[in-house]
Amino acid sequence: MKLDTLVKTDNTNIQKEIISKIGALINFKNLEPGDKLPAERMLSDKFKVSRSVIREAIQKLEFYGILKSIPQSGTFVADIGVIAMNGMIADILRLDEADFKSLVETRILLELKTVRLAATRRTAEDLIYIKDALDAYEKKVLSGKDAVQEDLLFHLAIAKASGNTTMNNFMLIITPEIITNFQKHHVCDASLSQRGIQEHQAIFEAIKAQNPQLAKQKMKDHFKELYQYCYHSA
């Protein structure tokens, strides 16, 4: 087993252990919906892990609706019962790591929806962010450099423009895994990147024109190779 795989597995196990301990802490202290969780620093000291590990565990529990973070106030137990909470935490701990094809499939489904919403809801400020990401991608490609991260930043800007925070958060969760695995699975090469400039531009123009149907079609065209990889590769 490769070192990076070992490290990743170890980190996953640590995160699961912390999630389990946070659940046990909520039960032990009889915390009810609306009660405040101890601060990250205190949890870090208590569980003997870094604050970044605590933060990742809290973010995951927040994503599944078990915790709720309020800026400048702290992290609170969400409005769910103890039995439901324990069941949800047990389900989270049983989840396997998503394979790359599943991540790609999820991304395609998400983006076909977010691009339609972005074309309908985008603001002038959203257009600036999308165009900046597009320009950064084009600059990297034309200079012959890897542009995977710039590509995904372009798509994240579209997700933000959709105005749907849940979809945006979902994209933020799956994006790091996609970046890690993109080149390993040889999904992106120079020719795709060169063509990607025109495809990105077409998506941007459709969003700018507030044409959701055209935006969706241009996104489908952009994902043609990814779709084939996801559904037709061995």
C-alpha positions, 0 to 999 in steps of 0.5 A: 500500500502506498504511503499516501494511501496509508496516511489518508486511511489513518486520517480517516480513522482519526476523524471517525474516532473524533466524530464518535467521541463528540457524539459520546460527549453530547450524550454524556453531558446530556446536551439538548438541541440548542446547547453549545458544544465546547470550543474547538480549543477545549475539544482539541485538548480533551481529545489530544488532536489538532484543532484542524482535526476537530474542525473537520469533524465538526464540519462533517457533523454540521453537513449532516445536520447534527451540529450547527455553527454560528459565526462569533457564537460557537457550535450548537447541537441541532434540533434533532432527538438523541436517538436520531442523532446517535443513529445518524452518527452511526451511519456516518461512521459506517460510510466508506470512502467514495470512489472516484467514479462516484465523485465524478458522477455526483459532480456531474449531477450537481453541476447540471443543476447548479449551472441552470440556477446560476444562469437564473440567479447570478448577480453582477458580482457572481459574473466577476468571480466566474470570469476571474476564475475563467481567466486564471484557468486560461492563463494556466493552460496557455502557459502549459501548466496544470490547470486542474485547480483553476478548472474546479475553481471556475465550477465552484464559482458557478456553484456559488452563483446558484444561490443554493448553499447546500449544493455549494457546500456539497461541491466544496466537500467533494472538490478536494477529493477530485483534485487529488484523484484527477491526474491519477486517473488520467481524466484530464490531458493537455488537449482537453484543457485547450478545448476547455477554454472554449467550453468554459467561455461558452458556459460563462456566456450562457450564464451571463445571458441568463439562459438556463437551458443553454447553460445546461447544454454547454455544461453537458458538452463540457462533461462529455469526456468525464461522462464517458469515463464515469459510465463507459470505462472499465 
